[in-house]
Amino acid sequence: MRKYAIIFLAFVLLLAISGCSNEQVTPLVSMKAPTGKNCGENIVYLQEGVNVYKEMTGSFPTELDVLAEPLDGKGPVLEFIPKCPSGNLYLIQDGLVIEKH
């Protein structure tokens, strides 16, 4: 009987651990994500993500893509990385998000 109790507890623990990874992850930046159709809105959104990342890690991210990845066991900083409507790239330069023409 004791053997089954241990197996049951191990199974419950396994379910609890795996359940944590299946939860929907909420982005750390609470501002509404932009539509992606306005460059200025995109840059404000991305800059907020850069600022939150810096606050959490102590340094600016070197690439925007890291803002959409889980950070320190929490959700991603941003829900997604918007694309520039004109096809240009967004870059981080000295902690500021810029549009590369």
MOPAC internal coordinates of N, CA, C and O (Angstrom, degrees):
PM7 1SCF
backbone

  N    0.0000 0     0.00 0     0.00 0    0    0    0
  C    1.4499 1     0.00 0     0.00 0    1    0    0
  C    1.5322 1   111.01 1     0.00 0    2    1    0
  O    1.2310 1   121.19 1   139.55 1    3    2    1
  N    1.3370 1   115.33 1   -40.45 1    3    2    1
  C    1.4664 1   120.07 1  -179.38 1    5    3    2
  C    1.5283 1   110.57 1   -63.30 1    6    5    3
  O    1.2310 1   120.89 1   142.52 1    7    6    5
  N    1.3237 1   115.90 1   -37.48 1    7    6    5
  C    1.4624 1   120.97 1   178.87 1    9    7    6
  C    1.5253 1   110.25 1   -59.80 1   10    9    7
  O    1.2310 1   120.11 1   136.78 1   11   10    9
  N    1.3310 1   117.40 1   -43.22 1   11   10    9
  C    1.4630 1   121.03 1  -179.93 1   13   11   10
  C    1.5258 1   111.77 1   -67.76 1   14   13   11
  O    1.2310 1   120.51 1   145.61 1   15   14   13
  N    1.3172 1   116.62 1   -34.39 1   15   14   13
  C    1.4732 1   120.33 1   178.04 1   17   15   14
  C    1.5219 1   110.26 1   -64.98 1   18   17   15
  O    1.2310 1   120.41 1   138.84 1   19   18   17
  N    1.3121 1   116.82 1   -41.16 1   19   18   17
  C    1.4664 1   120.92 1   178.84 1   21   19   18
  C    1.5254 1   110.15 1   -66.61 1   22   21   19
  O    1.2310 1   120.11 1   136.80 1   23   22   21
  N    1.3118 1   117.39 1   -43.20 1   23   22   21
  C    1.4666 1   120.93 1   177.99 1   25   23   22
  C    1.5264 1   109.98 1   -62.41 1   26   25   23
  O    1.2310 1   120.66 1   137.35 1   27   26   25
  N    1.3411 1   116.35 1   -42.65 1   27   26   25
  C    1.4625 1   120.29 1   179.05 1   29   27   26
  C    1.5323 1   110.80 1   -61.54 1   30   29   27
  O    1.2310 1   120.01 1   134.20 1   31   30   29
  N    1.3235 1   117.58 1   -45.80 1   31   30   29
  C    1.4676 1   121.03 1   179.15 1   33   31   30
  C    1.5266 1   111.40 1   -62.83 1   34   33   31
  O    1.2310 1   120.56 1   140.37 1   35   34   33
  N    1.3172 1   116.53 1   -39.63 1   35   34   33
  C    1.4679 1   119.88 1   177.64 1   37   35   34
  C    1.5234 1   110.41 1   -64.31 1   38   37   35
  O    1.2310 1   120.54 1   140.23 1   39   38   37
  N    1.3185 1   116.56 1   -39.77 1   39   38   37
  C    1.4619 1   120.97 1   178.56 1   41   39   38
  C    1.5313 1   111.09 1   -64.99 1   42   41   39
  O    1.2310 1   120.04 1   135.89 1   43   42   41
  N    1.3234 1   117.52 1   -44.11 1   43   42   41
  C    1.4677 1   121.77 1   178.34 1   45   43   42
  C    1.5234 1   110.16 1   -61.99 1   46   45   43
  O    1.2310 1   120.35 1   137.25 1   47   46   45
  N    1.3160 1   116.94 1   -42.75 1   47   46   45
  C    1.4637 1   120.90 1   178.13 1   49   47   46
  C    1.5230 1   110.72 1   -62.96 1   50   49   47
  O    1.2310 1   120.20 1   137.48 1   51   50   49
  N    1.3072 1   117.23 1   -42.52 1   51   50   49
  C    1.4628 1   121.32 1   177.85 1   53   51   50
  C    1.5277 1   111.13 1   -61.85 1   54   53   51
  O    1.2310 1   120.13 1   137.64 1   55   54   53
  N    1.3165 1   117.36 1   -42.36 1   55   54   53
  C    1.4655 1   120.88 1   177.32 1   57   55   54
  C    1.5244 1   111.40 1   -63.29 1   58   57   55
  O    1.2310 1   120.55 1   139.62 1   59   58   57
  N    1.3144 1   116.56 1   -40.38 1   59   58   57
  C    1.4642 1   120.09 1  -179.96 1   61   59   58
  C    1.5190 1   110.74 1   -64.56 1   62   61   59
  O    1.2310 1   120.55 1   137.33 1   63   62   61
  N    1.3181 1   116.56 1   -42.67 1   63   62   61
  C    1.4654 1   120.47 1  -179.89 1   65   63   62
  C    1.5172 1   110.50 1   -67.21 1   66   65   63
  O    1.2310 1   119.80 1   133.92 1   67   66   65
  N    1.3169 1   117.99 1   -46.08 1   67   66   65
  C    1.4649 1   119.88 1  -178.82 1   69   67   66
  C    1.5182 1   111.22 1   -69.50 1   70   69   67
  O    1.2310 1   119.68 1   149.89 1   71   70   69
  N    1.3085 1   118.22 1   -30.11 1   71   70   69
  C    1.4570 1   121.60 1   177.37 1   73   71   70
  C    1.5069 1   112.16 1   -65.07 1   74   73   71
  O    1.2310 1   120.05 1   148.07 1   75   74   73
  N    1.3191 1   117.50 1   -31.93 1   75   74   73
  C    1.4636 1   120.94 1   178.96 1   77   75   74
  C    1.5143 1   111.19 1   -64.64 1   78   77   75
  O    1.2310 1   120.27 1   143.41 1   79   78   77
  N    1.3058 1   117.10 1   -36.59 1   79   78   77
  C    1.4579 1   119.10 1  -177.45 1   81   79   78
  C    1.5251 1   112.55 1   -78.36 1   82   81   79
  O    1.2310 1   119.79 1   163.60 1   83   82   81
  N    1.3264 1   118.01 1   -16.40 1   83   82   81
  C    1.4538 1   120.74 1  -179.24 1   85   83   82
  C    1.5220 1   113.30 1   -92.77 1   86   85   83
  O    1.2310 1   120.07 1   174.52 1   87   86   85
  N    1.3361 1   117.47 1    -5.48 1   87   86   85
  C    1.4535 1   120.11 1   179.83 1   89   87   86
  C    1.5143 1   110.02 1   -67.88 1   90   89   87
  O    1.2310 1   121.33 1   -29.70 1   91   90   89
  N    1.3183 1   115.06 1   150.30 1   91   90   89
  C    1.4540 1   118.83 1   176.69 1   93   91   90
  C    1.5228 1   107.98 1   -70.88 1   94   93   91
  O    1.2310 1   120.58 1   -46.15 1   95   94   93
  N    1.3033 1   116.51 1   133.85 1   95   94   93
  C    1.4503 1   121.94 1  -175.72 1   97   95   94
  C    1.5198 1   109.22 1   -96.36 1   98   97   95
  O    1.2310 1   121.27 1   -49.24 1   99   98   97
  N    1.3279 1   115.18 1   130.76 1   99   98   97
  C    1.4562 1   120.91 1  -179.96 1  101   99   98
  C    1.5162 1   109.52 1   -95.48 1  102  101   99
  O    1.2310 1   119.76 1   -48.74 1  103  102  101
  N    1.3217 1   118.06 1   131.26 1  103  102  101
  C    1.4646 1   120.32 1   177.00 1  105  103  102
  C    1.5243 1   110.96 1   -60.71 1  106  105  103
  O    1.2310 1   120.20 1   -30.86 1  107  106  105
  N    1.3283 1   117.22 1   149.14 1  107  106  105
  C    1.4530 1   122.44 1  -178.29 1  109  107  106
  C    1.5213 1   112.46 1   -74.95 1  110  109  107
  O    1.2310 1   119.71 1   152.01 1  111  110  109
  N    1.3211 1   118.17 1   -27.99 1  111  110  109
  C    1.4637 1   121.23 1   176.88 1  113  111  110
  C    1.5206 1   107.25 1   -82.65 1  114  113  111
  O    1.2310 1   121.01 1   -55.71 1  115  114  113
  N    1.3217 1   115.68 1   124.29 1  115  114  113
  C    1.4604 1   119.40 1  -174.30 1  117  115  114
  C    1.5234 1   113.89 1   -89.36 1  118  117  115
  O    1.2310 1   120.24 1   169.66 1  119  118  117
  N    1.3411 1   117.15 1   -10.34 1  119  118  117
  C    1.4659 1   117.90 1  -178.80 1  121  119  118
  C    1.5254 1   110.60 1   -68.30 1  122  121  119
  O    1.2310 1   120.86 1   -28.08 1  123  122  121
  N    1.3022 1   115.97 1   151.92 1  123  122  121
  C    1.4644 1   121.56 1  -178.72 1  125  123  122
  C    1.5280 1   110.19 1   -64.08 1  126  125  123
  O    1.2310 1   121.37 1   -46.00 1  127  126  125
  N    1.3190 1   114.99 1   134.00 1  127  126  125
  C    1.4664 1   120.03 1   178.56 1  129  127  126
  C    1.5267 1   109.55 1   -66.33 1  130  129  127
  O    1.2310 1   120.51 1   -37.93 1  131  130  129
  N    1.3224 1   116.64 1   142.07 1  131  130  129
  C    1.4702 1   119.51 1  -179.55 1  133  131  130
  C    1.5247 1   111.50 1   -72.32 1  134  133  131
  O    1.2310 1   121.27 1   -16.21 1  135  134  133
  N    1.3088 1   115.18 1   163.79 1  135  134  133
  C    1.4661 1   120.09 1   177.46 1  137  135  134
  C    1.5195 1   111.01 1   -72.47 1  138  137  135
  O    1.2310 1   120.45 1   158.75 1  139  138  137
  N    1.3276 1   116.74 1   -21.25 1  139  138  137
  C    1.4584 1   121.20 1  -177.80 1  141  139  138
  C    1.5085 1   112.61 1    91.13 1  142  141  139
  O    1.2310 1   120.26 1   178.50 1  143  142  141
  N    1.3207 1   117.11 1    -1.50 1  143  142  141
  C    1.4633 1   121.05 1  -176.93 1  145  143  142
  C    1.5255 1   112.85 1   -94.98 1  146  145  143
  O    1.2310 1   120.31 1   173.22 1  147  146  145
  N    1.3402 1   117.00 1    -6.78 1  147  146  145
  C    1.4542 1   120.99 1  -177.60 1  149  147  146
  C    1.5183 1   109.20 1  -126.59 1  150  149  147
  O    1.2310 1   120.33 1   -62.01 1  151  150  149
  N    1.3232 1   116.97 1   117.99 1  151  150  149
  C    1.4565 1   121.71 1  -176.07 1  153  151  150
  C    1.5325 1   111.53 1   -59.61 1  154  153  151
  O    1.2310 1   120.40 1   137.29 1  155  154  153
  N    1.3188 1   116.84 1   -42.71 1  155  154  153
  C    1.4652 1   120.55 1  -178.97 1  157  155  154
  C    1.5178 1   112.34 1   -61.20 1  158  157  155
  O    1.2310 1   120.45 1   136.28 1  159  158  157
  N    1.3379 1   116.75 1   -43.72 1  159  158  157
  C    1.4686 1   120.76 1   177.23 1  161  159  158
  C    1.5265 1   110.67 1   -63.11 1  162  161  159
  O    1.2310 1   120.60 1   138.47 1  163  162  161
  N    1.3177 1   116.47 1   -41.53 1  163  162  161
  C    1.4615 1   120.57 1   178.98 1  165  163  162
  C    1.5238 1   110.91 1   -59.82 1  166  165  163
  O    1.2310 1   120.49 1   134.77 1  167  166  165
  N    1.3273 1   116.67 1   -45.23 1  167  166  165
  C    1.4629 1   120.78 1  -177.41 1  169  167  166
  C    1.5258 1   110.73 1   -65.92 1  170  169  167
  O    1.2310 1   119.84 1   138.57 1  171  170  169
  N    1.3326 1   117.90 1   -41.43 1  171  170  169
  C    1.4716 1   120.88 1   177.67 1  173  171  170
  C    1.5305 1   110.00 1   -60.61 1  174  173  171
  O    1.2310 1   120.40 1   135.45 1  175  174  173
  N    1.3204 1   116.84 1   -44.55 1  175  174  173
  C    1.4668 1   122.65 1   178.95 1  177  175  174
  C    1.5301 1   110.92 1   -62.28 1  178  177  175
  O    1.2310 1   120.63 1   131.74 1  179  178  177
  N    1.3202 1   116.40 1   -48.26 1  179  178  177
  C    1.4647 1   120.59 1   179.76 1  181  179  178
  C    1.5207 1   111.28 1   -63.92 1  182  181  179
  O    1.2310 1   120.13 1   140.01 1  183  182  181
  N    1.3259 1   117.36 1   -39.99 1  183  182  181
  C    1.4615 1   120.76 1  -179.66 1  185  183  182
  C    1.5289 1   110.71 1   -64.41 1  186  185  183
  O    1.2310 1   120.34 1   140.93 1  187  186  185
  N    1.3115 1   116.95 1   -39.07 1  187  186  185
  C    1.4666 1   120.18 1   176.19 1  189  187  186
  C    1.5250 1   109.88 1   -60.71 1  190  189  187
  O    1.2310 1   120.20 1   139.57 1  191  190  189
  N    1.3199 1   117.23 1   -40.43 1  191  190  189
  C    1.4579 1   120.75 1   176.58 1  193  191  190
  C    1.5175 1   112.29 1   -63.73 1  194  193  191
  O    1.2310 1   120.31 1   137.82 1  195  194  193
  N    1.3170 1   117.01 1   -42.18 1  195  194  193
  C    1.4695 1   121.66 1   177.80 1  197  195  194
  C    1.5303 1   109.64 1   -61.41 1  198  197  195
  O    1.2310 1   120.21 1   137.35 1  199  198  197
  N    1.3203 1   117.21 1   -42.65 1  199  198  197
  C    1.4653 1   121.11 1  -179.02 1  201  199  198
  C    1.5282 1   111.96 1   -65.43 1  202  201  199
  O    1.2310 1   120.26 1   138.12 1  203  202  201
  N    1.3309 1   117.10 1   -41.88 1  203  202  201
  C    1.4633 1   121.02 1   178.01 1  205  203  202
  C    1.5257 1   110.02 1   -65.25 1  206  205  203
  O    1.2310 1   120.16 1   137.09 1  207  206  205
  N    1.3115 1   117.29 1   -42.91 1  207  206  205
  C    1.4688 1   121.89 1   178.35 1  209  207  206
  C    1.5257 1   110.02 1   -58.23 1  210  209  207
  O    1.2310 1   120.38 1   133.97 1  211  210  209
  N    1.3301 1   116.89 1   -46.03 1  211  210  209
  C    1.4759 1   121.66 1   179.54 1  213  211  210
  C    1.5203 1   110.65 1   -61.80 1  214  213  211
  O    1.2310 1   120.60 1   137.31 1  215  214  213
  N    1.3148 1   116.46 1   -42.69 1  215  214  213
  C    1.4600 1   120.92 1   179.95 1  217  215  214
  C    1.5279 1   111.26 1   -62.38 1  218  217  215
  O    1.2310 1   120.50 1   143.10 1  219  218  217
  N    1.3285 1   116.64 1   -36.90 1  219  218  217
  C    1.4634 1   120.76 1  -177.11 1  221  219  218
  C    1.5231 1   113.63 1   -81.66 1  222  221  219
  O    1.2310 1   120.36 1   146.97 1  223  222  221
  N    1.3353 1   116.92 1   -33.03 1  223  222  221
  C    1.4657 1   119.56 1  -173.14 1  225  223  222
  C    1.5232 1   114.03 1  -109.33 1  226  225  223
  O    1.2310 1   120.34 1   160.49 1  227  226  225
  N    1.3275 1   116.95 1   -19.51 1  227  226  225
  C    1.4579 1   119.86 1  -177.88 1  229  227  226
  C    1.5124 1   113.69 1    91.63 1  230  229  227
  O    1.2310 1   120.14 1   175.17 1  231  230  229
  N    1.3205 1   117.33 1    -4.83 1  231  230  229
  C    1.4650 1   119.68 1   177.76 1  233  231  230
  C    1.5277 1   109.55 1  -143.81 1  234  233  231
  O    1.2310 1   121.38 1   -22.10 1  235  234  233
  N    1.3250 1   114.96 1   157.90 1  235  234  233
  C    1.4574 1   119.65 1   178.91 1  237  235  234
  C    1.5249 1   109.80 1   -76.44 1  238  237  235
  O    1.2310 1   119.82 1   -32.46 1  239  238  237
  N    1.3225 1   117.95 1   147.54 1  239  238  237
  C    1.4672 1   119.14 1   174.44 1  241  239  238
  C    1.5266 1   109.34 1   -68.62 1  242  241  239
  O    1.2310 1   120.89 1   -28.05 1  243  242  241
  N    1.3056 1   115.90 1   151.95 1  243  242  241
  C    1.4625 1   119.57 1   178.29 1  245  243  242
  C    1.5250 1   111.33 1   -92.55 1  246  245  243
  O    1.2310 1   120.59 1   158.66 1  247  246  245
  N    1.3250 1   116.48 1   -21.34 1  247  246  245
  C    1.4651 1   121.71 1   179.36 1  249  247  246
  C    1.5234 1   108.75 1  -134.65 1  250  249  247
  O    1.2310 1   120.41 1   -35.57 1  251  250  249
  N    1.3102 1   116.83 1   144.43 1  251  250  249
  C    1.4630 1   121.02 1  -179.47 1  253  251  250
  C    1.5248 1   112.52 1   -66.89 1  254  253  251
  O    1.2310 1   119.82 1   149.50 1  255  254  253
  N    1.3210 1   117.96 1   -30.50 1  255  254  253
  C    1.4673 1   121.47 1  -176.61 1  257  255  254
  C    1.5277 1   113.02 1   -57.30 1  258  257  255
  O    1.2310 1   119.83 1   149.35 1  259  258  257
  N    1.3420 1   117.93 1   -30.65 1  259  258  257
  C    1.4680 1   119.72 1  -178.62 1  261  259  258
  C    1.5246 1   111.68 1   -65.77 1  262  261  259
  O    1.2310 1   120.02 1   160.50 1  263  262  261
  N    1.3266 1   117.58 1   -19.50 1  263  262  261
  C    1.4613 1   120.68 1  -179.69 1  265  263  262
  C    1.5259 1   112.29 1   -70.97 1  266  265  263
  O    1.2310 1   119.83 1   161.28 1  267  266  265
  N    1.3143 1   117.93 1   -18.72 1  267  266  265
  C    1.4675 1   122.37 1   179.73 1  269  267  266
  C    1.5286 1   111.97 1   -99.56 1  270  269  267
  O    1.2310 1   120.11 1  -173.30 1  271  270  269
  N    1.3324 1   117.39 1     6.70 1  271  270  269
  C    1.4612 1   122.11 1   179.13 1  273  271  270
  C    1.5257 1   109.24 1  -105.22 1  274  273  271
  O    1.2310 1   119.59 1   -28.61 1  275  274  273
  N    1.3426 1   118.40 1   151.39 1  275  274  273
  C    1.4633 1   120.19 1   177.88 1  277  275  274
  C    1.5279 1   110.92 1   -56.16 1  278  277  275
  O    1.2310 1   121.03 1   -37.37 1  279  278  277
  N    1.3266 1   115.64 1   142.63 1  279  278  277
  C    1.4612 1   121.48 1  -176.62 1  281  279  278
  C    1.5209 1   109.56 1  -125.08 1  282  281  279
  O    1.2310 1   120.53 1   -57.38 1  283  282  281
  N    1.3164 1   116.59 1   122.62 1  283  282  281
  C    1.4632 1   122.53 1   175.77 1  285  283  282
  C    1.5276 1   113.48 1    52.39 1  286  285  283
  O    1.2310 1   120.28 1  -137.03 1  287  286  285
  N    1.3216 1   117.08 1    42.97 1  287  286  285
  C    1.4532 1   120.72 1   178.22 1  289  287  286
  C    1.5131 1   114.27 1    74.33 1  290  289  287
  O    1.2310 1   120.43 1  -173.20 1  291  290  289
  N    1.3066 1   116.78 1     6.80 1  291  290  289
  C    1.4650 1   121.46 1   178.38 1  293  291  290
  C    1.5166 1   107.88 1  -110.18 1  294  293  291
  O    1.2310 1   120.75 1     8.48 1  295  294  293
  N    1.2954 1   116.17 1  -171.52 1  295  294  293
  C    1.4535 1   120.46 1   178.49 1  297  295  294
  C    1.5114 1   111.51 1   -72.20 1  298  297  295
  O    1.2310 1   120.74 1    -4.27 1  299  298  297
  N    1.3175 1   116.19 1   175.73 1  299  298  297
  C    1.4640 1   119.42 1   175.52 1  301  299  298
  C    1.5248 1   109.44 1   -69.02 1  302  301  299
  O    1.2310 1   120.57 1   -20.63 1  303  302  301
  N    1.3189 1   116.51 1   159.37 1  303  302  301
  C    1.4577 1   120.54 1   177.63 1  305  303  302
  C    1.5299 1   109.28 1   -67.84 1  306  305  303
  O    1.2310 1   120.31 1   134.26 1  307  306  305
  N    1.3248 1   117.01 1   -45.74 1  307  306  305
  C    1.4645 1   122.03 1  -179.90 1  309  307  306
  C    1.5221 1   110.38 1  -118.70 1  310  309  307
  O    1.2310 1   121.18 1   -27.40 1  311  310  309
  N    1.3208 1   115.35 1   152.60 1  311  310  309
  C    1.4624 1   120.88 1   178.24 1  313  311  310
  C    1.5238 1   111.10 1   -65.52 1  314  313  311
  O    1.2310 1   120.37 1   139.52 1  315  314  313
  N    1.3315 1   116.89 1   -40.48 1  315  314  313
  C    1.4618 1   121.95 1   178.83 1  317  315  314
  C    1.5228 1   108.36 1  -159.84 1  318  317  315
  O    1.2310 1   120.80 1   -11.79 1  319  318  317
  N    1.3229 1   116.07 1   168.21 1  319  318  317
  C    1.4620 1   122.28 1   176.68 1  321  319  318
  C    1.5225 1   106.98 1  -104.71 1  322  321  319
  O    1.2310 1   120.10 1   -70.41 1  323  322  321
  N    1.3385 1   117.41 1   109.59 1  323  322  321
  C    1.4657 1   119.08 1  -178.68 1  325  323  322
  C    1.5244 1   111.78 1   -69.89 1  326  325  323
  O    1.2310 1   121.07 1   -31.18 1  327  326  325
  N    1.3022 1   115.55 1   148.82 1  327  326  325
  C    1.4674 1   122.08 1   175.98 1  329  327  326
  C    1.5212 1   109.20 1   -91.47 1  330  329  327
  O    1.2310 1   120.83 1   -32.69 1  331  330  329
  N    1.3108 1   116.01 1   147.31 1  331  330  329
  C    1.4597 1   121.34 1   177.99 1  333  331  330
  C    1.5252 1   108.87 1   -67.77 1  334  333  331
  O    1.2310 1   119.71 1   -51.41 1  335  334  333
  N    1.3460 1   118.16 1   128.59 1  335  334  333
  C    1.4656 1   120.14 1  -178.39 1  337  335  334
  C    1.5246 1   113.66 1   -62.45 1  338  337  335
  O    1.2310 1   120.36 1   155.51 1  339  338  337
  N    1.3331 1   116.92 1   -24.49 1  339  338  337
  C    1.4683 1   119.51 1  -179.82 1  341  339  338
  C    1.5264 1   112.22 1   -89.14 1  342  341  339
  O    1.2310 1   120.38 1   179.62 1  343  342  341
  N    1.3320 1   116.88 1    -0.38 1  343  342  341
  C    1.4589 1   120.20 1   179.21 1  345  343  342
  C    1.5177 1   114.10 1    89.73 1  346  345  343
  O    1.2310 1   119.91 1   175.82 1  347  346  345
  N    1.3319 1   117.78 1    -4.18 1  347  346  345
  C    1.4636 1   121.00 1   177.22 1  349  347  346
  C    1.5231 1   109.85 1   -73.65 1  350  349  347
  O    1.2310 1   120.99 1   -10.46 1  351  350  349
  N    1.3251 1   115.72 1   169.54 1  351  350  349
  C    1.4587 1   121.44 1   179.22 1  353  351  350
  C    1.5182 1   110.21 1   -99.34 1  354  353  351
  O    1.2310 1   120.71 1   -32.05 1  355  354  353
  N    1.3377 1   116.25 1   147.95 1  355  354  353
  C    1.4548 1   121.52 1   168.88 1  357  355  354
  C    1.5172 1   107.07 1   -98.35 1  358  357  355
  O    1.2310 1   120.67 1   -43.13 1  359  358  357
  N    1.3233 1   116.33 1   136.87 1  359  358  357
  C    1.4561 1   122.57 1   179.60 1  361  359  358
  C    1.5162 1   109.67 1  -130.65 1  362  361  359
  O    1.2310 1   120.75 1   -19.82 1  363  362  361
  N    1.3351 1   116.17 1   160.18 1  363  362  361
  C    1.4590 1   121.38 1   171.68 1  365  363  362
  C    1.5189 1   106.80 1  -104.40 1  366  365  363
  O    1.2310 1   120.59 1   -56.93 1  367  366  365
  N    1.3229 1   116.49 1   123.07 1  367  366  365
  C    1.4605 1   121.53 1   179.38 1  369  367  366
  C    1.5255 1   108.01 1  -131.27 1  370  369  367
  O    1.2310 1   120.71 1   -64.38 1  371  370  369
  N    1.3220 1   116.25 1   115.62 1  371  370  369
  C    1.4663 1   122.42 1  -178.16 1  373  371  370
  C    1.5291 1   111.43 1    53.59 1  374  373  371
  O    1.2310 1   120.35 1  -140.42 1  375  374  373
  N    1.3210 1   116.93 1    39.58 1  375  374  373
  C    1.4548 1   121.86 1   177.43 1  377  375  374
  C    1.5105 1   115.20 1    82.86 1  378  377  375
  O    1.2310 1   119.91 1  -178.79 1  379  378  377
  N    1.3232 1   117.78 1     1.21 1  379  378  377
  C    1.4613 1   121.66 1  -179.92 1  381  379  378
  C    1.5214 1   110.51 1  -112.91 1  382  381  379
  O    1.2310 1   120.86 1   -41.19 1  383  382  381
  N    1.3101 1   115.97 1   138.81 1  383  382  381
  C    1.4661 1   120.90 1   176.38 1  385  383  382
  C    1.5183 1   107.85 1   -83.48 1  386  385  383
  O    1.2310 1   121.08 1   -53.21 1  387  386  385
  N    1.3217 1   115.54 1   126.79 1  387  386  385
  C    1.4653 1   120.93 1   179.61 1  389  387  386
  C    1.5233 1   109.25 1  -128.44 1  390  389  387
  O    1.2310 1   121.30 1   -19.68 1  391  390  389
  N    1.3131 1   115.13 1   160.32 1  391  390  389
  C    1.4604 1   121.16 1   174.19 1  393  391  390
  C    1.5182 1   107.25 1  -100.05 1  394  393  391
  O    1.2310 1   120.63 1   -56.12 1  395  394  393
  N    1.3343 1   116.41 1   123.88 1  395  394  393
  C    1.4578 1   120.68 1   178.60 1  397  395  394
  C    1.5230 1   108.56 1   -88.28 1  398  397  395
  O    1.2310 1   121.03 1   -62.11 1  399  398  397
  N    1.3231 1   115.64 1   117.89 1  399  398  397
  C    1.4795 1   121.13 1  -179.52 1  401  399  398
  C    1.5132 1   110.63 1   -88.05 1  402  401  399
  O    1.2310 1   120.10 1   180.00 1  403  402  401

